[in-house]
């Protein structure tokens, strides 16, 4: 079995990403990047990638050139069963313009799509290919944006609890514009959630004035509200800052969605974070994620994949969680835009606060062909 076709597909919706002033659910990302691989005997494998699709297409389609090659030229004619060797070859072929960022992200999609191909070819679900299923379902947490007011926060929490979620994460939006308001928003969420539901805070780091000390102060102010973790709250390259934060924060720190490669994750894990969050569409794919899991286990750090994209990433992450020795949660994207809710004819659904691990061959999720064409950018 050889890979005969490799393409990046760009999907776009009209609704803009971001929090809504009326307190409603966000529409999610405006653009989605799909990787589609097809073998010489007609088997198709899929993956989604959280990246800039136009640039990803260029990474796939660029001409062949030593150390500057488009990844298609590395992939075509290769056996998808040899996925780890293929990872090494793609890394070397793109090393002068890659090493991190979009090149690794496209590589992630190719790797994950190879696993999908192998599963479909063998009739086995991805979790068995990884080494076995230790669980059949994973506890989900609702992943959403901060609302603008305490009243909107309370309403959102009650809505998620009514859907069956027992854990909720709020992030970004207006958070970190005003410390006093930040505390009010989290306090409102805790009041509505009651003592039993878990709350996580994705603090963000892209706003001016954010420092290690201001983040430590934020953590101290949020401590009374029993936050499970404070996430992604410093510049991703600030390993020294994370080391200080992890040492002084009263709340466990989570990070890793913007990290890539084994080398990057080794530095991040050594900062002392409590939760590591590899995004399987950005870290280097399943080939790298399995190594991250081993490094995290040696340091007794929990692995909770970042999975805020489509059902392809959710399903891939569910298989990964099924294989992990310990899997506390999986992120569930609650956004309501068409690329989040219309892309799959049989979408993944929450059942009693949990997500079932797919049992179909491969990843177990496939985009609806009509939806792909409806939102496809030529």
Steps between C-alpha positions, in 0.01 A plus 500: 500500500646833391383858539392619157345837582558758774311827524414783736136613491407848624152545648357839598182615673356853492455539876789666681688341786466660842275547801149633435376807684161337563661220702423232243734226387783602269507392135849347528788531258434666165737274307562126520787314335442137400767256386380229265717203399397236247679173428554330167217260582251777581509512882458854635636631830408830663634742760433860601765754590471820700709730283479758220362292210640710214851468636444132575405445137824666393698275736337195343526615138837680484758365250749232594831646621758371744412619855228731356264240354124503483380207708301341219825392334603315815163335550408371155595138442558432869348221708278656773592212732851651520364815660782571747765471229288727283493757784881507508523543124243782494682679781832488313341592167351820646761584761623829352155657507331271751609354834197662671177672404304421188741239361469289816125557498463366146726210596264436793206475263686266266605274789148484643352432156753216457372343820148535363609324180665216690192452717271492200730260316518258795144545622622613844420813701785741562523427873591137429770612257647717775523200732160431649188651655511553875156664505192527280403856588662816629363775723445816296536860605312776322751734338365847435579871509453737792175694499497875559305517826450292816132449407601360160758276669238359735260434212771326296601274789142396564463418132807275496392321816159439342674339201672254734846652533667461839804713410512838322787712369468869419770681306612815321232756400516799736699308759824668617385850412415579864602287797202597714256409224691176436439397859132596478449287190664194654312551828172507308591180320579327829176619658299357210703180480465415867760310700525186288555606137857568396604836354807572290628840383681551169652836585667584169826692459471724192388820672739782599629523854493128580799398709597212721423706809159614375418139419604384848274770646215379277549145626496615861181699447331199337611247762180525711292382204666158479624514142624163367768668289610837361587452135721650230561816700854603392681537169564143376874564470528629857623178660671692780177683574307174512758358742446794737123490455477127569707543814289785642147451367243352743315361195649225278622632165407348164674574169614352172241567230748719310803281562647263242753217468650280768771758563257781567287289730801381696578863590138570588462190717809593696336826614281307744156540340223287643325421172651475153270570205642385166277582207521194275455723195792727594752315718629272224207261492460164669862407432610781732204481738588145603848616597356796691282260697804296601695808610201629696448165674862499613439839664153410636336773292147443371439510124180675387499557123397837363218427256317819402428436133272253318383147576807366320728638771253402772487142373877477459547633853243256636703209362814650649324535837379142475861386465646720776555330839308787662252733329316745721321709236462588136426848371168533314455800271156644575501764223198502271633614163442281193858372487455369853147365470426427131817337373408146606182309421541298821656743749656404832248544781524541876346216704476540878789745500725264303607438139511147363821384334421419134500133402504531119826434311756779506412826669130424472393842371467612139387841372177509305586544133220750437605713797863500385397626158261757648773669706801426282722789389626445141 
